[in-house]
Amino acid sequence: MGLSTEERQDVIYFIGTEVEQTPEFGNETLFVVGVQPVDEIVVRATAHQINHIYLGTSQSFHPADIGEWNMWHKMITGLLAKGYKITLDFKVEYVEDVIANRWNEFHKFVPMISVVIPNIRDLNYNTTIKIDDKTWGHSNPGVWCYSLHEMTKKDNFTSWDDYPEDTRID
């Protein structure tokens, strides 16, 4: 049996198969909550022969000041320098900061932009998701619009039931 919701909120490290539709789908993964020492992460990854590390697990990426940004930067670049594939799960408001930190220049870095939309099934068939810019013509060549109906098709979906094999390793 995997981790319950309560256990996921009270864990730092767990392992499992990446079930979300990312470039690392199907790979054994070390999931890390919050900022942790690089050496501790490496010990756990090595012990379980894992080369993909998912950071920001359980919506834990939310640096509030320059000191916290520096801790995240040190952890991410330290792991990338050691050759690990790194996924960072972060909310859309951090996109510019992630770009500014230049992590996306590493080919083993997977930015996982989390866009929180509660009660999605209550929106009607005409709902459109728009990827926009800060203002007209700021940094993107235009906008991209997707039908919510098309985006929520089965091929893009990961059910909460797909996460049962995660194992706590603290």
Secondary structure, DSSP 4 states (H G I P E B T S, - for coil): ----HHHHTT-SEEEEE--SSSTTTTSEEEEE-S---HHHHHHHHHHTT--EEEESGGGT----SHHHHHHHHHHHHHHHHTT-EEEEEEEGGGHHHHHHTTGGGSTTEEEEEE---TTGGGS-TT-EEEE--SSTTSSSSS-EEEEHHHHTSGGG---GGG-TT-EE--
